[in-house]
Amino acid sequence: MKQPKAQQRFTLWGSKEYTIFFLIFFIVCTAMILIGAFGPHVYTDKYKTFKGDLNEELQMDLIEMSRLNRYLLISAQVNNNMTVGIITTLQFTIKFYGTNYLYNQDPWVKLYESKHRRNITCKVNENCTIHSIVNRPFVHYKNYRTLLTIENESEHNFYDTVYLKATYINKNLTLFELALRYIYVMCVIIWLTYLTYSTKGFSFRTFIYEQKLTAFILILLLCFNNPLNPLLILSDSLFLRVLDTFFASLFFISIWCYWLCILDNFRTNKRSFRSFYLPKLSLLLIMFGFFFGTYLFVRYHQLDDPQYEASNDTPGFRIIIYIMIVCFLYYLMWLFFSGVRGNSESKKSLDPTMVKRFRFFFWFSFIVAIFSIVVLIGSYFQKIKNSAAEFMAIFTIYNVYLIMYSYASLPVKDNSSTKIVEKHDHTLHGKELLKDSSSDINEDIELGVNENNQIEIEENSNHGSNNSKKYEKSEKSEKSDKSDN
């Protein structure tokens, strides 16, 4: 007989358990985001302003850098001292050096030297557009020196001030991120171990669809936390940075697929690869290709040319961004359609737990999605962008969400199914008893009939023997009468 499906734990909850569950989620997420907001800044900025003779080399030095700074970006900007706006071209000549020796000692190692033209736009009495002149994905040396020469290709001497800005990752933020990542890595490993132990009494075949997909997405969550993150700091390997971006992209695409598949599963139980999985995988793989491919494209050009800016140096780059936005909007429409159809189909289901399953998953995932959108929108504000709140929010929301949902989805025995099975077993047992008793009665009846038949045969045989004796006696009496006559 087919084994009954393992039901989810939250299907047995009441309103009290649901309230406690969501309170814990909101309290943990809010507390972690506040810790990030009041924690270390993400970036450290250093400014230097040059006035006067701007035709000479402009020098900017950075000292006491370390691998914990992880990333270095230097940008240049000029002002507009004219009473009209201007659009022109500037040529930047950059020489970039690094050394591990004391700041005032040689030798300086020349890292690169390049020339680049930039189109700039200047509004009246405002600074012109800012452009990056150095972009280093690694901080390998302790001290850096930048020498910049600007050639004005305009007929007007429209600027009299040059601003240089160096931006790098805060060391304290790096330590803070390492600690948080490993806390989450250990939490996920411990939780996966607990899940393996607590579900050992259940067969994987008895798991419902949500439980199977949740077990898979928890493994990808471990990759999203990336246990290899310390190697990004200790080495200058570009492969490790690409791998970190690959894990992050794969996780987000997978969790979008996770939401879409589960909501669409409530709409239909027919999950053939061609009609159910292939359309979803096609859309999400296109999105993954655009996300990850764009990152590789930009990173490759930045290594080749530190002044590379995709929006300015690559014609048609904005078209790729628009295609990515269209794909994401199409995904949201599909997700909304699956949610509406799943809601209506779950109400028609004969399974009383189907509505609970749909509503719990839909609203919990909806809260997480809204939380993520609010964080991404808020990251555009400078005060939020330069705090660890964004990092804390993204990592905390998805780690807490998946761990708590997997806890609520832990398999429990379905009592109704168990009772049906037990009733069925009792019925079968009763039928076997009746069958055994009826067979015993039939055997007894057969034995009784056989005995009666044997008795009748014996009686008939005795009666026949008596008749034969009477017949012999009569013959003897006749013979004696004849002899007397």
VMD Tcl script that draws the C-alpha trace (Angstrom):
set ca {
  {0.00 0.00 0.00}
  {1.18 3.58 -0.77}
  {2.80 5.36 2.19}
  {1.04 8.52 3.44}
  {2.82 11.88 2.87}
  {4.66 13.52 5.77}
  {2.79 16.68 6.69}
  {4.44 19.96 7.72}
  {4.68 20.98 11.36}
  {2.90 24.33 10.93}
  {-0.28 22.61 9.68}
  {-0.87 21.58 13.32}
  {-0.31 25.10 14.72}
  {-2.90 27.47 16.09}
  {-2.99 31.26 16.03}
  {-0.72 31.46 19.09}
  {2.08 29.50 17.42}
  {1.84 31.56 14.23}
  {2.05 34.81 16.20}
  {5.14 33.67 18.12}
  {6.77 32.43 14.91}
  {6.45 35.73 13.03}
  {7.38 37.78 16.09}
  {10.65 35.86 16.37}
  {11.36 36.48 12.68}
  {10.75 40.23 12.89}
  {12.68 40.62 16.16}
  {15.76 38.76 14.90}
  {15.85 40.56 11.55}
  {15.28 44.00 13.07}
  {17.95 43.44 15.73}
  {20.56 42.33 13.19}
  {19.79 45.25 10.86}
  {20.17 47.70 13.74}
  {23.50 46.12 14.65}
  {24.63 46.68 11.07}
  {23.31 50.26 11.03}
  {25.28 51.17 14.16}
  {28.26 49.02 13.16}
  {31.35 49.92 11.12}
  {31.12 51.96 7.92}
  {31.52 50.11 4.64}
  {33.78 52.61 2.88}
  {36.60 54.89 3.94}
  {37.03 57.99 1.80}
  {40.08 60.22 1.47}
  {39.97 63.53 -0.39}
  {42.60 65.81 -1.80}
  {42.00 69.17 -3.49}
  {44.35 70.90 -5.95}
  {44.25 74.56 -6.95}
  {46.57 76.91 -8.75}
  {48.79 75.45 -11.46}
  {46.89 72.38 -12.63}
  {49.07 71.58 -15.66}
  {51.63 69.76 -13.51}
  {51.37 66.25 -12.11}
  {48.95 66.03 -9.23}
  {50.13 63.57 -6.58}
  {47.99 61.64 -4.10}
  {49.50 59.13 -1.64}
  {47.75 56.41 0.35}
  {49.64 54.86 3.28}
  {49.16 52.04 5.76}
  {46.88 50.06 3.51}
  {46.36 46.32 4.07}
  {44.60 43.35 2.51}
  {41.66 44.00 4.81}
  {40.90 47.10 2.70}
  {40.21 44.64 -0.17}
  {39.34 47.22 -2.83}
  {40.62 50.61 -4.03}
  {38.89 53.15 -6.26}
  {40.32 56.57 -7.11}
  {38.24 59.11 -9.01}
  {38.84 62.60 -10.37}
  {36.55 65.61 -10.75}
  {36.91 69.23 -11.85}
  {34.71 72.23 -11.15}
  {33.03 74.69 -13.53}
  {33.81 78.35 -12.90}
  {31.94 79.62 -15.92}
  {28.48 81.17 -15.97}
  {27.26 78.70 -18.60}
  {27.13 74.94 -18.80}
  {29.70 73.15 -20.89}
  {30.22 69.73 -22.49}
  {33.81 68.96 -23.40}
  {36.54 66.33 -23.34}
  {39.43 65.93 -20.91}
  {42.44 63.67 -21.31}
  {43.71 62.00 -18.16}
  {47.26 60.64 -17.89}
  {47.65 58.35 -14.88}
  {50.74 56.81 -13.32}
  {50.08 54.42 -10.47}
  {52.74 53.03 -8.09}
  {52.86 50.74 -5.07}
  {55.40 49.70 -2.44}
  {55.63 47.61 0.72}
  {58.52 49.65 2.13}
  {58.36 52.69 4.34}
  {56.39 55.55 2.94}
  {59.37 57.87 2.23}
  {61.69 55.21 0.81}
  {62.13 53.80 -2.67}
  {61.67 51.69 -4.67}
  {58.15 52.33 -5.96}
  {56.79 49.65 -8.27}
  {55.00 51.04 -11.31}
  {51.70 49.19 -11.57}
  {50.52 50.85 -14.74}
  {50.52 54.00 -16.82}
  {47.73 54.96 -19.17}
  {45.98 57.77 -21.02}
  {42.27 58.09 -21.41}
  {39.78 60.61 -22.80}
  {36.56 61.34 -20.98}
  {33.51 63.26 -22.06}
  {32.36 65.40 -19.17}
  {29.27 67.49 -18.58}
  {29.40 70.59 -16.38}
  {26.43 72.55 -15.10}
  {26.61 76.20 -14.09}
  {28.58 76.76 -10.86}
  {28.65 73.03 -10.11}
  {31.25 70.30 -10.22}
  {31.49 68.32 -13.44}
  {30.83 64.61 -13.78}
  {33.17 62.39 -11.79}
  {35.24 59.68 -13.45}
  {37.27 56.79 -12.06}
  {40.96 56.77 -12.85}
  {42.10 53.81 -10.71}
  {40.16 50.62 -9.97}
  {42.02 47.91 -8.07}
  {40.13 44.72 -7.05}
  {43.03 43.79 -4.73}
  {45.04 45.73 -2.18}
  {48.44 44.11 -2.49}
  {50.78 46.88 -1.33}
  {50.91 48.88 1.88}
  {51.44 52.25 0.18}
  {50.15 53.64 -3.11}
  {50.97 56.76 -5.13}
  {48.87 58.25 -7.90}
  {50.20 60.85 -10.36}
  {47.57 62.57 -12.50}
  {47.96 64.98 -15.41}
  {44.89 66.59 -17.00}
  {44.93 68.05 -20.52}
  {42.07 70.38 -21.35}
  {40.93 69.93 -24.95}
  {38.44 72.78 -24.69}
  {39.13 76.30 -25.91}
  {38.02 77.62 -22.53}
  {39.90 77.29 -19.26}
  {36.69 76.48 -17.45}
  {38.04 74.93 -14.25}
  {40.40 76.03 -11.52}
  {40.03 73.18 -8.99}
  {40.65 69.43 -9.23}
  {39.32 66.95 -6.66}
  {40.79 63.49 -6.13}
  {38.87 60.97 -4.07}
  {40.15 57.58 -2.87}
  {37.61 55.01 -1.68}
  {38.45 51.68 -0.07}
  {36.75 49.12 2.18}
  {36.92 49.76 5.91}
  {39.13 47.25 7.75}
  {36.66 46.90 10.61}
  {33.89 46.11 8.12}
  {35.97 43.28 6.68}
  {36.46 41.72 10.14}
  {32.79 42.27 10.94}
  {31.72 40.56 7.69}
  {34.05 37.61 8.25}
  {32.65 37.03 11.74}
  {29.04 37.27 10.56}
  {29.56 34.98 7.58}
  {31.09 32.28 9.75}
  {28.33 32.56 12.33}
  {25.79 31.93 9.57}
  {27.90 29.16 8.04}
  {28.04 27.35 11.39}
  {24.31 27.91 11.98}
  {23.45 26.39 8.60}
  {25.78 23.40 9.12}
  {24.35 22.73 12.59}
  {20.82 23.12 11.29}
  {21.42 20.73 8.36}
  {22.86 18.20 10.80}
  {19.78 18.53 13.03}
  {17.44 18.15 10.06}
  {19.25 15.01 8.96}
  {18.94 13.53 12.46}
  {15.32 14.56 13.08}
  {14.04 13.22 9.75}
  {15.84 9.89 9.79}
  {12.56 8.12 10.66}
  {10.95 9.37 7.44}
  {11.51 8.20 3.90}
  {12.44 10.95 1.44}
  {9.67 9.72 -0.82}
  {7.08 10.64 1.80}
  {8.22 14.31 1.82}
  {5.86 16.75 0.14}
  {7.09 19.07 -2.62}
  {7.91 22.06 -0.38}
  {10.01 19.93 1.98}
  {12.10 18.50 -0.86}
  {12.85 21.90 -2.42}
  {13.61 23.47 0.97}
  {16.23 20.80 1.69}
  {17.89 21.62 -1.65}
  {17.83 25.41 -1.18}
  {19.42 25.08 2.29}
  {22.52 23.59 0.65}
  {22.71 26.56 -1.71}
  {22.35 28.85 1.32}
  {25.62 27.38 2.59}
  {27.25 28.37 -0.72}
  {25.71 31.85 -0.46}
  {27.40 32.35 2.94}
  {30.62 31.19 1.23}
  {32.98 29.45 3.68}
  {35.85 30.32 1.29}
  {35.46 34.06 1.92}
  {38.72 34.47 3.95}
  {40.68 33.32 0.90}
  {39.43 36.40 -0.94}
  {41.41 38.53 1.51}
  {44.50 36.37 1.80}
  {45.05 35.94 -1.94}
  {44.94 38.05 -5.10}
  {43.10 35.35 -7.02}
  {40.49 36.66 -9.41}
  {38.99 33.14 -9.58}
  {37.89 33.31 -5.93}
  {36.12 36.62 -6.52}
  {34.38 35.23 -9.58}
  {33.42 32.15 -7.56}
  {31.95 34.32 -4.79}
  {29.86 36.24 -7.32}
  {28.82 32.97 -8.97}
  {27.58 31.57 -5.64}
  {25.62 34.73 -4.87}
  {24.04 34.86 -8.36}
  {23.22 31.16 -8.25}
  {21.55 31.49 -4.86}
  {19.31 34.40 -5.85}
  {18.28 32.76 -9.12}
  {17.61 29.51 -7.23}
  {15.45 31.12 -4.57}
  {13.44 32.92 -7.28}
  {12.95 29.53 -8.94}
  {12.08 28.05 -5.52}
  {9.27 30.58 -5.00}
  {7.92 30.17 -8.52}
  {7.95 26.35 -8.50}
  {6.22 26.01 -5.12}
  {3.49 28.54 -5.94}
  {2.94 26.95 -9.34}
  {2.80 23.51 -7.68}
  {-0.37 24.58 -5.85}
  {-1.88 25.35 -9.24}
  {-1.13 21.97 -10.79}
  {0.24 18.62 -9.64}
  {1.52 17.71 -13.10}
  {5.23 18.42 -12.82}
  {6.68 17.09 -16.04}
  {10.05 18.54 -16.98}
  {8.91 19.86 -20.36}
  {5.77 21.72 -19.26}
  {6.57 22.59 -15.62}
  {10.33 23.03 -15.16}
  {11.68 23.90 -18.61}
  {9.91 27.31 -19.03}
  {10.97 28.43 -15.54}
  {14.55 27.27 -15.96}
  {14.78 28.95 -19.37}
  {13.73 32.35 -18.00}
  {15.90 32.14 -14.90}
  {18.96 30.87 -16.77}
  {18.65 33.84 -19.13}
  {18.55 36.15 -16.11}
  {21.50 34.33 -14.54}
  {23.46 34.61 -17.79}
  {22.84 38.36 -17.97}
  {23.75 38.95 -14.30}
  {26.86 36.82 -14.15}
  {27.95 37.53 -17.73}
  {27.70 41.29 -17.17}
  {29.82 41.01 -14.04}
  {32.54 39.04 -15.89}
  {32.45 41.48 -18.80}
  {32.86 44.56 -16.60}
  {35.46 42.96 -14.33}
  {37.58 41.85 -17.28}
  {37.64 45.35 -18.79}
  {38.40 46.95 -15.42}
  {41.46 44.73 -15.03}
  {42.59 45.61 -18.55}
  {41.78 49.31 -18.11}
  {41.24 50.64 -14.56}
  {39.46 53.69 -16.01}
  {36.87 51.57 -17.78}
  {33.25 52.59 -17.26}
  {30.72 50.29 -18.90}
  {28.03 52.92 -19.38}
  {30.45 55.26 -21.19}
  {32.93 52.92 -22.88}
  {30.62 50.17 -24.15}
  {27.97 51.16 -26.72}
  {24.68 49.41 -26.11}
  {25.50 48.47 -22.51}
  {22.30 50.14 -21.33}
  {20.32 47.83 -23.62}
  {21.56 44.86 -21.58}
  {20.36 46.59 -18.41}
  {16.94 47.18 -19.97}
  {16.68 43.53 -21.03}
  {17.49 42.45 -17.48}
  {14.78 44.76 -16.12}
  {12.22 43.40 -18.61}
  {13.08 39.79 -17.65}
  {12.70 40.61 -13.97}
  {9.32 42.31 -14.51}
  {8.16 39.28 -16.51}
  {9.22 37.05 -13.64}
  {7.22 39.17 -11.16}
  {4.12 38.92 -13.38}
  {4.54 35.15 -13.63}
  {4.98 34.90 -9.87}
  {1.83 36.96 -9.29}
  {-0.17 34.80 -11.73}
  {1.05 31.59 -10.05}
  {0.09 32.97 -6.66}
  {-3.45 33.89 -7.76}
  {-4.04 30.55 -9.48}
  {-2.46 28.63 -6.62}
  {-4.76 30.33 -4.12}
  {-7.91 29.43 -6.07}
  {-6.81 25.84 -6.70}
  {-5.83 25.26 -3.07}
  {-9.35 26.26 -1.97}
  {-10.81 23.66 -4.34}
  {-8.56 20.91 -3.00}
  {-10.01 18.13 -0.87}
  {-6.88 18.20 1.30}
  {-7.73 20.34 4.37}
  {-4.05 21.31 4.85}
  {-3.62 22.66 1.31}
  {-4.98 26.14 2.12}
  {-2.78 26.39 5.24}
  {0.29 25.36 3.26}
  {-0.34 27.91 0.53}
  {-1.14 30.84 2.81}
  {1.82 30.23 5.12}
  {4.36 29.91 2.30}
  {2.90 32.79 0.28}
  {2.76 35.37 3.09}
  {6.09 34.39 4.63}
  {7.86 34.61 1.25}
  {6.00 37.83 0.40}
  {7.26 39.46 3.61}
  {10.85 38.42 2.77}
  {10.56 39.77 -0.80}
  {9.17 43.12 0.40}
  {11.90 43.30 3.06}
  {14.57 42.77 0.37}
  {13.09 45.40 -1.97}
  {12.94 47.96 0.84}
  {16.61 47.30 1.69}
  {17.72 47.62 -1.94}
  {15.81 50.88 -2.37}
  {17.16 52.18 0.92}
  {20.73 51.36 -0.13}
  {20.62 54.21 -2.64}
  {20.56 56.71 0.22}
  {24.05 57.67 1.25}
  {23.63 57.18 5.01}
  {22.35 53.65 4.53}
  {24.74 52.84 1.70}
  {27.82 53.52 3.82}
  {26.67 51.34 6.72}
  {26.66 47.58 7.19}
  {22.84 47.60 7.44}
  {22.43 46.53 3.79}
  {24.87 43.63 4.16}
  {23.32 42.57 7.47}
  {19.80 42.80 6.08}
  {20.43 40.68 2.98}
  {22.35 37.93 4.78}
  {20.12 37.91 7.86}
  {16.78 37.89 6.04}
  {17.56 34.91 3.81}
  {19.38 32.88 6.46}
  {16.66 33.39 9.07}
  {13.88 32.92 6.50}
  {15.11 29.56 5.22}
  {16.07 28.20 8.64}
  {12.72 29.17 10.19}
  {10.69 27.93 7.22}
  {12.53 24.60 7.23}
  {11.76 24.33 10.96}
  {8.06 25.01 10.33}
  {8.15 22.47 7.48}
  {9.68 19.66 9.51}
  {7.78 16.45 8.69}
  {5.30 15.13 11.20}
  {3.12 12.05 11.03}
  {-0.29 12.68 9.55}
  {-2.69 11.38 12.24}
  {-5.65 11.20 9.90}
  {-3.70 9.14 7.44}
  {-2.42 6.95 10.24}
  {-5.94 6.35 11.49}
  {-7.11 5.45 8.01}
  {-4.23 3.03 7.64}
  {-4.92 1.51 11.07}
  {-8.63 1.22 10.29}
  {-7.78 -0.41 7.02}
  {-5.42 -2.81 8.78}
  {-8.06 -3.67 11.40}
  {-10.58 -4.29 8.66}
  {-8.19 -6.57 6.85}
  {-7.38 -8.35 10.11}
  {-11.10 -8.79 10.85}
  {-11.70 -10.15 7.39}
  {-8.87 -12.61 7.86}
  {-10.34 -13.73 11.20}
  {-13.77 -14.16 9.63}
  {-12.19 -16.01 6.77}
  {-10.28 -18.27 9.15}
  {-13.37 -18.91 11.29}
  {-15.54 -19.61 8.26}
  {-12.94 -21.96 6.89}
  {-12.82 -23.73 10.27}
  {-16.62 -24.02 10.29}
  {-16.61 -25.37 6.78}
  {-13.98 -27.88 7.74}
  {-16.06 -28.89 10.77}
  {-19.16 -29.21 8.63}
  {-17.28 -31.26 6.10}
  {-15.92 -33.48 8.88}
  {-19.46 -33.89 10.32}
  {-20.93 -34.76 6.96}
  {-18.20 -37.24 6.29}
  {-18.75 -38.85 9.69}
  {-22.52 -39.06 9.11}
  {-22.00 -40.56 5.70}
  {-19.63 -43.08 7.15}
  {-22.14 -43.96 9.90}
  {-24.90 -44.37 7.31}
  {-22.62 -46.55 5.23}
  {-21.78 -48.63 8.24}
  {-25.47 -48.86 9.17}
  {-26.35 -49.82 5.65}
  {-23.60 -52.38 5.63}
  {-24.83 -53.77 8.99}
  {-28.38 -53.77 7.72}
  {-27.22 -55.60 4.61}
  {-25.35 -58.15 6.64}
  {-28.47 -58.72 8.79}
  {-30.58 -59.20 5.70}
  {-28.08 -61.63 4.29}
  {-28.14 -63.56 7.57}
  {-31.94 -63.63 7.52}
  {-31.82 -64.81 3.93}
  {-29.35 -67.60 4.81}
  {-31.55 -68.69 7.74}
  {-34.63 -68.81 5.53}
  {-32.78 -70.91 2.95}
  {-31.65 -73.34 5.62}
  {-35.20 -73.71 6.98}
  {-36.56 -74.43 3.53}
  {-33.90 -77.07 2.94}
  {-34.73 -78.79 6.28}
  {-38.47 -78.87 5.42}
  {-37.75 -80.44 2.10}
  {-35.63 -83.17 3.70}
  {-38.41 -83.98 6.17}
  {-40.93 -84.41 3.40}
}
mol new
graphics top color blue
foreach p $ca { graphics top sphere $p radius 0.5 }
foreach p [lrange $ca 0 end-1] q [lrange $ca 1 end] { graphics top cylinder $p $q radius 0.2 }
display resetview
